[in-house]
Amino acid sequence: MEIFSLSKRLRAFLRAHRLEQAFQKQTALFCENPWHPSLHTELLEPKRLRIYSFRLTRSYRAIFVYHGSDRIEIIDVNNHYQ
């Protein structure tokens, strides 16, 4: 699995919220197995848009879209309980 480079905005968000280490750990796990149970990967509503998320921490999730079957682009990182 390949993950496209993050935008400057997302890198700054991770740094500001001290999520860089969690992001590295979870993306490595995602590359090995996108459906690993600890990631809680899910298809978001409305499902027709094909937008997914996986867990970085209990509070934060990475929002992503597939580009083909083996490449993803993380389009947002946000507080899951906001």
Biopython code that builds the backbone (N, CA, C, O; Angstrom):
import numpy as np
from Bio.PDB.StructureBuilder import StructureBuilder

atoms = [
    (1, "MET", "N", (0.847, -1.174, 0.000)),
    (1, "MET", "CA", (0.000, 0.000, 0.000)),
    (1, "MET", "C", (0.892, 1.236, 0.000)),
    (1, "MET", "O", (1.838, 1.327, 0.782)),
    (2, "GLU", "N", (0.593, 2.165, -0.860)),
    (2, "GLU", "CA", (1.334, 3.427, -0.934)),
    (2, "GLU", "C", (0.449, 4.557, -0.429)),
    (2, "GLU", "O", (-0.736, 4.630, -0.755)),
    (3, "ILE", "N", (1.039, 5.434, 0.368)),
    (3, "ILE", "CA", (0.319, 6.603, 0.863)),
    (3, "ILE", "C", (0.972, 7.838, 0.253)),
    (3, "ILE", "O", (2.177, 8.048, 0.396)),
    (4, "PHE", "N", (0.169, 8.651, -0.429)),
    (4, "PHE", "CA", (0.698, 9.883, -1.014)),
    (4, "PHE", "C", (1.231, 10.791, 0.082)),
    (4, "PHE", "O", (0.814, 10.685, 1.235)),
    (5, "SER", "N", (2.148, 11.678, -0.270)),
    (5, "SER", "CA", (2.702, 12.643, 0.684)),
    (5, "SER", "C", (1.603, 13.535, 1.240)),
    (5, "SER", "O", (0.659, 13.901, 0.540)),
    (6, "LEU", "N", (1.749, 13.875, 2.513)),
    (6, "LEU", "CA", (0.775, 14.752, 3.160)),
    (6, "LEU", "C", (0.961, 16.194, 2.723)),
    (6, "LEU", "O", (2.066, 16.618, 2.383)),
    (7, "SER", "N", (-0.123, 16.933, 2.736)),
    (7, "SER", "CA", (-0.049, 18.363, 2.443)),
    (7, "SER", "C", (0.633, 19.073, 3.611)),
    (7, "SER", "O", (0.721, 18.531, 4.713)),
    (8, "LYS", "N", (1.107, 20.275, 3.361)),
    (8, "LYS", "CA", (1.732, 21.076, 4.426)),
    (8, "LYS", "C", (0.753, 21.322, 5.560)),
    (8, "LYS", "O", (1.132, 21.305, 6.731)),
    (9, "ARG", "N", (-0.501, 21.550, 5.213)),
    (9, "ARG", "CA", (-1.535, 21.803, 6.229)),
    (9, "ARG", "C", (-1.681, 20.606, 7.172)),
    (9, "ARG", "O", (-1.775, 20.780, 8.387)),
    (10, "LEU", "N", (-1.700, 19.404, 6.621)),
    (10, "LEU", "CA", (-1.857, 18.216, 7.460)),
    (10, "LEU", "C", (-0.613, 17.945, 8.296)),
    (10, "LEU", "O", (-0.721, 17.549, 9.457)),
    (11, "ARG", "N", (0.560, 18.155, 7.720)),
    (11, "ARG", "CA", (1.792, 17.985, 8.495)),
    (11, "ARG", "C", (1.818, 18.962, 9.669)),
    (11, "ARG", "O", (2.220, 18.594, 10.773)),
    (12, "ALA", "N", (1.392, 20.199, 9.438)),
    (12, "ALA", "CA", (1.348, 21.208, 10.505)),
    (12, "ALA", "C", (0.322, 20.818, 11.569)),
    (12, "ALA", "O", (0.563, 21.010, 12.761)),
    (13, "PHE", "N", (-0.818, 20.273, 11.147)),
    (13, "PHE", "CA", (-1.843, 19.833, 12.096)),
    (13, "PHE", "C", (-1.298, 18.719, 12.988)),
    (13, "PHE", "O", (-1.483, 18.751, 14.205)),
    (14, "LEU", "N", (-0.630, 17.739, 12.388)),
    (14, "LEU", "CA", (-0.060, 16.636, 13.171)),
    (14, "LEU", "C", (0.962, 17.150, 14.176)),
    (14, "LEU", "O", (0.982, 16.717, 15.328)),
    (15, "ARG", "N", (1.798, 18.063, 13.741)),
    (15, "ARG", "CA", (2.821, 18.639, 14.624)),
    (15, "ARG", "C", (2.162, 19.415, 15.765)),
    (15, "ARG", "O", (2.545, 19.255, 16.924)),
    (16, "ALA", "N", (1.183, 20.247, 15.446)),
    (16, "ALA", "CA", (0.520, 21.085, 16.445)),
    (16, "ALA", "C", (-0.217, 20.264, 17.498)),
    (16, "ALA", "O", (-0.322, 20.678, 18.652)),
    (17, "HIS", "N", (-0.725, 19.103, 17.100)),
    (17, "HIS", "CA", (-1.479, 18.254, 18.024)),
    (17, "HIS", "C", (-0.653, 17.079, 18.550)),
    (17, "HIS", "O", (-1.185, 16.166, 19.182)),
    (18, "ARG", "N", (0.638, 17.115, 18.281)),
    (18, "ARG", "CA", (1.571, 16.076, 18.745)),
    (18, "ARG", "C", (1.120, 14.668, 18.350)),
    (18, "ARG", "O", (1.083, 13.748, 19.166)),
    (19, "LEU", "N", (0.784, 14.543, 17.086)),
    (19, "LEU", "CA", (0.299, 13.270, 16.555)),
    (19, "LEU", "C", (1.275, 12.622, 15.583)),
    (19, "LEU", "O", (0.955, 11.595, 14.984)),
    (20, "GLU", "N", (2.446, 13.196, 15.417)),
    (20, "GLU", "CA", (3.388, 12.682, 14.419)),
    (20, "GLU", "C", (3.781, 11.230, 14.676)),
    (20, "GLU", "O", (3.808, 10.427, 13.744)),
    (21, "GLN", "N", (4.084, 10.884, 15.914)),
    (21, "GLN", "CA", (4.499, 9.515, 16.232)),
    (21, "GLN", "C", (3.336, 8.540, 16.030)),
    (21, "GLN", "O", (3.522, 7.465, 15.461)),
    (22, "ALA", "N", (2.160, 8.904, 16.486)),
    (22, "ALA", "CA", (0.981, 8.044, 16.307)),
    (22, "ALA", "C", (0.682, 7.871, 14.815)),
    (22, "ALA", "O", (0.318, 6.782, 14.371)),
    (23, "PHE", "N", (0.839, 8.948, 14.053)),
    (23, "PHE", "CA", (0.599, 8.886, 12.612)),
    (23, "PHE", "C", (1.563, 7.910, 11.953)),
    (23, "PHE", "O", (1.143, 7.083, 11.144)),
    (24, "GLN", "N", (2.846, 7.993, 12.285)),
    (24, "GLN", "CA", (3.841, 7.080, 11.706)),
    (24, "GLN", "C", (3.516, 5.627, 12.040)),
    (24, "GLN", "O", (3.575, 4.755, 11.174)),
    (25, "LYS", "N", (3.178, 5.380, 13.286)),
    (25, "LYS", "CA", (2.874, 4.017, 13.730)),
    (25, "LYS", "C", (1.649, 3.465, 13.009)),
    (25, "LYS", "O", (1.676, 2.343, 12.502)),
    (26, "GLN", "N", (0.587, 4.246, 12.963)),
    (26, "GLN", "CA", (-0.662, 3.760, 12.384)),
    (26, "GLN", "C", (-0.579, 3.644, 10.855)),
    (26, "GLN", "O", (-1.168, 2.730, 10.279)),
    (27, "THR", "N", (0.132, 4.540, 10.203)),
    (27, "THR", "CA", (0.259, 4.406, 8.747)),
    (27, "THR", "C", (1.117, 3.201, 8.377)),
    (27, "THR", "O", (0.871, 2.559, 7.357)),
    (28, "ALA", "N", (2.121, 2.889, 9.195)),
    (28, "ALA", "CA", (2.920, 1.678, 8.944)),
    (28, "ALA", "C", (2.036, 0.443, 9.071)),
    (28, "ALA", "O", (2.116, -0.471, 8.251)),
    (29, "LEU", "N", (1.204, 0.420, 10.088)),
    (29, "LEU", "CA", (0.273, -0.693, 10.275)),
    (29, "LEU", "C", (-0.720, -0.754, 9.120)),
    (29, "LEU", "O", (-1.043, -1.833, 8.623)),
    (30, "PHE", "N", (-1.198, 0.402, 8.701)),
    (30, "PHE", "CA", (-2.140, 0.466, 7.587)),
    (30, "PHE", "C", (-1.521, -0.106, 6.312)),
    (30, "PHE", "O", (-2.184, -0.830, 5.570)),
    (31, "CYS", "N", (-0.258, 0.217, 6.060)),
    (31, "CYS", "CA", (0.410, -0.296, 4.861)),
    (31, "CYS", "C", (0.535, -1.814, 4.877)),
    (31, "CYS", "O", (0.478, -2.454, 3.827)),
    (32, "GLU", "N", (0.705, -2.390, 6.057)),
    (32, "GLU", "CA", (0.767, -3.849, 6.188)),
    (32, "GLU", "C", (-0.594, -4.490, 6.011)),
    (32, "GLU", "O", (-0.733, -5.498, 5.319)),
    (33, "ASN", "N", (-1.607, -3.890, 6.648)),
    (33, "ASN", "CA", (-2.951, -4.464, 6.629)),
    (33, "ASN", "C", (-3.976, -3.355, 6.859)),
    (33, "ASN", "O", (-4.224, -2.983, 8.006)),
    (34, "PRO", "N", (-4.579, -2.817, 5.787)),
    (34, "PRO", "CA", (-5.523, -1.711, 5.937)),
    (34, "PRO", "C", (-6.739, -2.028, 6.804)),
    (34, "PRO", "O", (-7.411, -1.116, 7.287)),
    (35, "TRP", "N", (-7.024, -3.306, 7.001)),
    (35, "TRP", "CA", (-8.198, -3.689, 7.787)),
    (35, "TRP", "C", (-7.823, -4.281, 9.143)),
    (35, "TRP", "O", (-8.610, -5.015, 9.741)),
    (36, "HIS", "N", (-6.630, -3.966, 9.625)),
    (36, "HIS", "CA", (-6.219, -4.436, 10.947)),
    (36, "HIS", "C", (-7.237, -3.942, 11.972)),
    (36, "HIS", "O", (-7.644, -2.781, 11.921)),
    (37, "PRO", "N", (-7.656, -4.804, 12.900)),
    (37, "PRO", "CA", (-8.698, -4.418, 13.858)),
    (37, "PRO", "C", (-8.395, -3.163, 14.682)),
    (37, "PRO", "O", (-9.318, -2.416, 15.008)),
    (38, "SER", "N", (-7.144, -2.914, 15.022)),
    (38, "SER", "CA", (-6.846, -1.748, 15.858)),
    (38, "SER", "C", (-6.966, -0.430, 15.094)),
    (38, "SER", "O", (-7.000, 0.634, 15.712)),
    (39, "LEU", "N", (-7.032, -0.481, 13.763)),
    (39, "LEU", "CA", (-7.195, 0.741, 12.972)),
    (39, "LEU", "C", (-8.647, 1.209, 12.915)),
    (39, "LEU", "O", (-8.915, 2.392, 12.704)),
    (40, "HIS", "N", (-9.575, 0.288, 13.103)),
    (40, "HIS", "CA", (-11.000, 0.619, 13.009)),
    (40, "HIS", "C", (-11.311, 1.321, 11.684)),
    (40, "HIS", "O", (-12.022, 2.325, 11.655)),
    (41, "THR", "N", (-10.770, 0.781, 10.592)),
    (41, "THR", "CA", (-11.001, 1.339, 9.265)),
    (41, "THR", "C", (-12.479, 1.221, 8.927)),
    (41, "THR", "O", (-13.099, 0.177, 9.129)),
    (42, "GLU", "N", (-13.041, 2.331, 8.399)),
    (42, "GLU", "CA", (-14.465, 2.292, 8.066)),
    (42, "GLU", "C", (-14.771, 3.162, 6.860)),
    (42, "GLU", "O", (-14.082, 4.146, 6.588)),
    (43, "LEU", "N", (-15.814, 2.781, 6.147)),
    (43, "LEU", "CA", (-16.341, 3.552, 5.036)),
    (43, "LEU", "C", (-17.323, 4.556, 5.615)),
    (43, "LEU", "O", (-18.257, 4.186, 6.326)),
    (44, "LEU", "N", (-17.108, 5.823, 5.309)),
    (44, "LEU", "CA", (-17.935, 6.877, 5.885)),
    (44, "LEU", "C", (-19.202, 7.119, 5.069)),
    (44, "LEU", "O", (-19.276, 6.764, 3.893)),
    (45, "GLU", "N", (-20.177, 7.718, 5.702)),
    (45, "GLU", "CA", (-21.432, 8.087, 5.045)),
    (45, "GLU", "C", (-21.279, 9.445, 4.369)),
    (45, "GLU", "O", (-20.570, 10.298, 4.902)),
    (46, "PRO", "N", (-21.896, 9.679, 3.247)),
    (46, "PRO", "CA", (-22.613, 8.724, 2.417)),
    (46, "PRO", "C", (-21.634, 7.795, 1.695)),
    (46, "PRO", "O", (-20.622, 8.237, 1.152)),
    (47, "LYS", "N", (-21.949, 6.535, 1.700)),
    (47, "LYS", "CA", (-21.040, 5.514, 1.189)),
    (47, "LYS", "C", (-20.718, 5.675, -0.294)),
    (47, "LYS", "O", (-19.662, 5.232, -0.747)),
    (48, "ARG", "N", (-21.596, 6.291, -1.038)),
    (48, "ARG", "CA", (-21.373, 6.456, -2.478)),
    (48, "ARG", "C", (-20.158, 7.328, -2.774)),
    (48, "ARG", "O", (-19.622, 7.269, -3.881)),
    (49, "LEU", "N", (-19.706, 8.142, -1.807)),
    (49, "LEU", "CA", (-18.535, 8.989, -2.017)),
    (49, "LEU", "C", (-17.225, 8.231, -1.856)),
    (49, "LEU", "O", (-16.171, 8.719, -2.265)),
    (50, "ARG", "N", (-17.282, 7.041, -1.263)),
    (50, "ARG", "CA", (-16.109, 6.166, -1.102)),
    (50, "ARG", "C", (-14.982, 6.847, -0.321)),
    (50, "ARG", "O", (-13.817, 6.780, -0.714)),
    (51, "ILE", "N", (-15.335, 7.496, 0.778)),
    (51, "ILE", "CA", (-14.371, 8.126, 1.676)),
    (51, "ILE", "C", (-14.267, 7.252, 2.917)),
    (51, "ILE", "O", (-15.278, 6.838, 3.485)),
    (52, "TYR", "N", (-13.030, 6.973, 3.333)),
    (52, "TYR", "CA", (-12.764, 6.079, 4.441)),
    (52, "TYR", "C", (-12.032, 6.813, 5.565)),
    (52, "TYR", "O", (-11.552, 7.933, 5.389)),
    (53, "SER", "N", (-11.961, 6.158, 6.716)),
    (53, "SER", "CA", (-11.140, 6.691, 7.804)),
    (53, "SER", "C", (-10.495, 5.534, 8.562)),
    (53, "SER", "O", (-10.985, 4.405, 8.543)),
    (54, "PHE", "N", (-9.385, 5.845, 9.231)),
    (54, "PHE", "CA", (-8.784, 4.896, 10.161)),
    (54, "PHE", "C", (-8.301, 5.664, 11.378)),
    (54, "PHE", "O", (-8.038, 6.865, 11.307)),
    (55, "ARG", "N", (-8.190, 4.960, 12.490)),
    (55, "ARG", "CA", (-7.873, 5.566, 13.773)),
    (55, "ARG", "C", (-6.383, 5.848, 13.917)),
    (55, "ARG", "O", (-5.543, 4.992, 13.643)),
    (56, "LEU", "N", (-6.070, 7.082, 14.360)),
    (56, "LEU", "CA", (-4.699, 7.425, 14.751)),
    (56, "LEU", "C", (-4.553, 7.256, 16.258)),
    (56, "LEU", "O", (-3.610, 6.623, 16.731)),
    (57, "THR", "N", (-5.483, 7.819, 16.999)),
    (57, "THR", "CA", (-5.560, 7.673, 18.452)),
    (57, "THR", "C", (-7.038, 7.493, 18.774)),
    (57, "THR", "O", (-7.870, 7.418, 17.870)),
    (58, "ARG", "N", (-7.361, 7.425, 20.049)),
    (58, "ARG", "CA", (-8.778, 7.320, 20.411)),
    (58, "ARG", "C", (-9.578, 8.543, 19.948)),
    (58, "ARG", "O", (-10.773, 8.436, 19.671)),
    (59, "SER", "N", (-8.926, 9.687, 19.866)),
    (59, "SER", "CA", (-9.628, 10.926, 19.523)),
    (59, "SER", "C", (-9.486, 11.368, 18.074)),
    (59, "SER", "O", (-10.342, 12.099, 17.577)),
    (60, "TYR", "N", (-8.443, 10.951, 17.389)),
    (60, "TYR", "CA", (-8.160, 11.458, 16.049)),
    (60, "TYR", "C", (-8.204, 10.363, 15.002)),
    (60, "TYR", "O", (-7.780, 9.231, 15.234)),
    (61, "ARG", "N", (-8.735, 10.736, 13.830)),
    (61, "ARG", "CA", (-8.833, 9.810, 12.711)),
    (61, "ARG", "C", (-8.257, 10.448, 11.457)),
    (61, "ARG", "O", (-8.309, 11.665, 11.284)),
    (62, "ALA", "N", (-7.710, 9.612, 10.590)),
    (62, "ALA", "CA", (-7.229, 10.042, 9.279)),
    (62, "ALA", "C", (-8.312, 9.719, 8.258)),
    (62, "ALA", "O", (-8.806, 8.593, 8.201)),
    (63, "ILE", "N", (-8.671, 10.698, 7.464)),
    (63, "ILE", "CA", (-9.698, 10.544, 6.438)),
    (63, "ILE", "C", (-8.972, 10.372, 5.104)),
    (63, "ILE", "O", (-8.065, 11.142, 4.789)),
    (64, "PHE", "N", (-9.364, 9.368, 4.323)),
    (64, "PHE", "CA", (-8.636, 9.088, 3.088)),
    (64, "PHE", "C", (-9.527, 8.576, 1.977)),
    (64, "PHE", "O", (-10.658, 8.144, 2.200)),
    (65, "VAL", "N", (-8.981, 8.639, 0.772)),
    (65, "VAL", "CA", (-9.642, 8.084, -0.412)),
    (65, "VAL", "C", (-8.642, 7.189, -1.139)),
    (65, "VAL", "O", (-7.435, 7.431, -1.115)),
    (66, "TYR", "N", (-9.160, 6.169, -1.775)),
    (66, "TYR", "CA", (-8.332, 5.276, -2.577)),
    (66, "TYR", "C", (-8.106, 5.873, -3.964)),
    (66, "TYR", "O", (-9.004, 6.484, -4.545)),
    (67, "HIS", "N", (-6.906, 5.689, -4.479)),
    (67, "HIS", "CA", (-6.563, 5.987, -5.866)),
    (67, "HIS", "C", (-6.088, 4.656, -6.439)),
    (67, "HIS", "O", (-4.909, 4.316, -6.343)),
    (68, "GLY", "N", (-6.991, 3.924, -7.019)),
    (68, "GLY", "CA", (-6.675, 2.566, -7.447)),
    (68, "GLY", "C", (-6.829, 1.629, -6.264)),
    (68, "GLY", "O", (-7.439, 1.982, -5.255)),
    (69, "SER", "N", (-6.275, 0.439, -6.393)),
    (69, "SER", "CA", (-6.454, -0.558, -5.334)),
    (69, "SER", "C", (-5.346, -0.547, -4.288)),
    (69, "SER", "O", (-5.497, -1.157, -3.230)),
    (70, "ASP", "N", (-4.226, 0.139, -4.566)),
    (70, "ASP", "CA", (-3.105, 0.051, -3.629)),
    (70, "ASP", "C", (-2.466, 1.396, -3.302)),
    (70, "ASP", "O", (-1.333, 1.446, -2.822)),
    (71, "ARG", "N", (-3.191, 2.492, -3.562)),
    (71, "ARG", "CA", (-2.667, 3.822, -3.226)),
    (71, "ARG", "C", (-3.776, 4.634, -2.574)),
    (71, "ARG", "O", (-4.928, 4.600, -3.005)),
    (72, "ILE", "N", (-3.405, 5.370, -1.521)),
    (72, "ILE", "CA", (-4.395, 6.224, -0.866)),
    (72, "ILE", "C", (-3.850, 7.636, -0.708)),
    (72, "ILE", "O", (-2.641, 7.870, -0.708)),
    (73, "GLU", "N", (-4.787, 8.564, -0.576)),
    (73, "GLU", "CA", (-4.454, 9.951, -0.276)),
    (73, "GLU", "C", (-5.191, 10.330, 1.005)),
    (73, "GLU", "O", (-6.417, 10.245, 1.076)),
    (74, "ILE", "N", (-4.435, 10.746, 2.007)),
    (74, "ILE", "CA", (-5.055, 11.206, 3.249)),
    (74, "ILE", "C", (-5.454, 12.655, 3.022)),
    (74, "ILE", "O", (-4.606, 13.515, 2.786)),
    (75, "ILE", "N", (-6.749, 12.913, 3.097)),
    (75, "ILE", "CA", (-7.271, 14.236, 2.782)),
    (75, "ILE", "C", (-7.550, 15.075, 4.023)),
    (75, "ILE", "O", (-7.722, 16.291, 3.928)),
    (76, "ASP", "N", (-7.597, 14.428, 5.193)),
    (76, "ASP", "CA", (-7.828, 15.185, 6.420)),
    (76, "ASP", "C", (-7.457, 14.339, 7.623)),
    (76, "ASP", "O", (-7.466, 13.109, 7.570)),
    (77, "VAL", "N", (-7.132, 15.023, 8.704)),
    (77, "VAL", "CA", (-6.964, 14.407, 10.021)),
    (77, "VAL", "C", (-7.801, 15.270, 10.941)),
    (77, "VAL", "O", (-7.630, 16.489, 10.984)),
    (78, "ASN", "N", (-8.704, 14.644, 11.679)),
    (78, "ASN", "CA", (-9.559, 15.458, 12.526)),
    (78, "ASN", "C", (-9.907, 14.770, 13.838)),
    (78, "ASN", "O", (-9.673, 13.577, 14.032)),
    (79, "ASN", "N", (-10.471, 15.568, 14.721)),
    (79, "ASN", "CA", (-10.918, 15.069, 16.014)),
    (79, "ASN", "C", (-12.225, 14.331, 15.777)),
    (79, "ASN", "O", (-13.213, 14.914, 15.328)),
    (80, "HIS", "N", (-12.215, 13.071, 16.079)),
    (80, "HIS", "CA", (-13.353, 12.190, 15.802)),
    (80, "HIS", "C", (-14.586, 12.579, 16.607)),
    (80, "HIS", "O", (-15.707, 12.308, 16.177)),
    (81, "TYR", "N", (-14.406, 13.201, 17.752)),
    (81, "TYR", "CA", (-15.541, 13.480, 18.643)),
    (81, "TYR", "C", (-15.908, 14.948, 18.684)),
    (81, "TYR", "O", (-16.541, 15.397, 19.640)),
    (82, "GLN", "N", (-15.530, 15.698, 17.677)),
    (82, "GLN", "CA", (-15.824, 17.115, 17.654)),
    (82, "GLN", "C", (-17.255, 17.370, 17.299)),
    (82, "GLN", "O", (-17.679, 18.523, 17.234)),
]
sb = StructureBuilder()
sb.init_structure("model")
sb.init_model(0)
sb.init_chain("A")
sb.init_seg("    ")
for serial, (resi, resn, name, xyz) in enumerate(atoms, 1):
    if name == "N":
        sb.init_residue(resn, " ", resi, " ")
    sb.init_atom(name, np.array(xyz, "f"), 0.0, 1.0, " ", f" {name:<3s}", serial, name[0])
structure = sb.get_structure()
